[in-house]
Amino acid sequence: MNILITSAGRRVSLVRSFQKEIKKIYPEAKVYASDSNPELSAACQIADGLLKVPLLNEPQYLEELIDFCKSCKIRLIIPTIDTELLLLAQKKQYFKEHGIVVVISSEEFVSKCRDKREIHKFFEENNINVAKEYTKENFKLPIFIKPLDGSRSVDTFIIKSKKDLTEYHYTNEKLMFLEYINPEYYDEFTCDLYYCKANKLRCVVPRKRLEVRGGEVYKALTVNNSIVSYIKKNLKHIEGAIGCLTTQFFVHKNNEDKIIGIEVNPRFGGGYPLTYHSGANYTKWIIEEYLLDKQLSDKFDSWEQDLLMVRYDDEILVHGYKG
């Protein structure tokens, strides 16, 4: 009943949550973590075991991952970064044939999530407003620029004057010119959604983003506002969606009914520890669904609102490291 967290990096809290929940049921179970450089990964160092994996584009990646899972009796894989999601979704059945469950949404849905234009279409099909996309010949300043397939705020720009636009912005086909959502008027929320095996929404926890560093939230607050009912109404079922989905929305400060959908990431986000500590135990639910084959009820609303998370840097010390 062992579990593997892939591309673990700094996700210490996520690894610890799985260690805590699986050991309540199977005290001897282990939670492993993988990374391309595990010796320098804090999450790998606190896991029960670690794996050095090739880069995703290397041909031996899948076979080495499966061989490791077999040798360490791993039943469950939890992916954590955007770049690995599509490959693991495509190979989900292949892993299943080897007795390993990858907790990842369908290939079709993951493909939508990896393309910001496609996820805008998805939102509109589900009656959710989105930021207007401009052409590069006709736009209204200020604008927000981001890549079609980006993550962690890489290659994003706020442009308030035409002189700030460069040839790179115009010629890079991946960059989208979008309506700028002014934080003076809107609050930004990351919402953790949990979808059961039947692709039904079980829980929504909005986290108000108070401070972000490098695309990851450092200060956040759980808020039970209009976005909960809005998501329940419009996204109560998503074909192919399972497990934790990390979504982003803007909510108008003076009109909570004015909501704009930004993106969907079909994985655990960096701020999930706040959701976990609020009582929405997605970690436990994954273990129950995919290791215990337990059917979950349709909804869970008893999470703690107005819970503040203030993160800080900590040290993981590794003795005898030779580099």
Sequence and secondary structure as in RCSB ss.txt:
>XXXX:A:sequence
MNILITSAGRRVSLVRSFQKEIKKIYPEAKVYASDSNPELSAACQIADGLLKVPLLNEPQYLEELIDFCKSCKIR
LIIPTIDTELLLLAQKKQYFKEHGIVVVISSEEFVSKCRDKREIHKFFEENNINVAKEYTKENFKLPIFIKPLDG
SRSVDTFIIKSKKDLTEYHYTNEKLMFLEYINPEYYDEFTCDLYYCKANKLRCVVPRKRLEVRGGEVYKALTVNN
SIVSYIKKNLKHIEGAIGCLTTQFFVHKNNEDKIIGIEVNPRFGGGYPLTYHSGANYTKWIIEEYLLDKQLSDKF
DSWEQDLLMVRYDDEILVHGYKG
>XXXX:A:secstr
 EEEESS TT HHHHHHHHHHHHHH TT  EEEEESSGGG HHHHHSSEEEE   TTSTTHHHHHHHHHHHTTEE
EEE  SHHHHHHHHHTHHHHHHTT EE    HHHHHHHTSHHHHHHHHHHTT EE  EE SSS  SSEEEEETT 
 TTTT EEE SGGG  HHHHH TTEEEEE   TTTEEEEEEEEEE TTSBEEEEEEEEEEEEETTEEEEEEE  S
HHHHHHHHH SB TT  EEEEEEEEEESS TT EEEEEEESS  TTHHHHHHTT  HHHHHHHHHTS     S  
    SS EEE        TT   
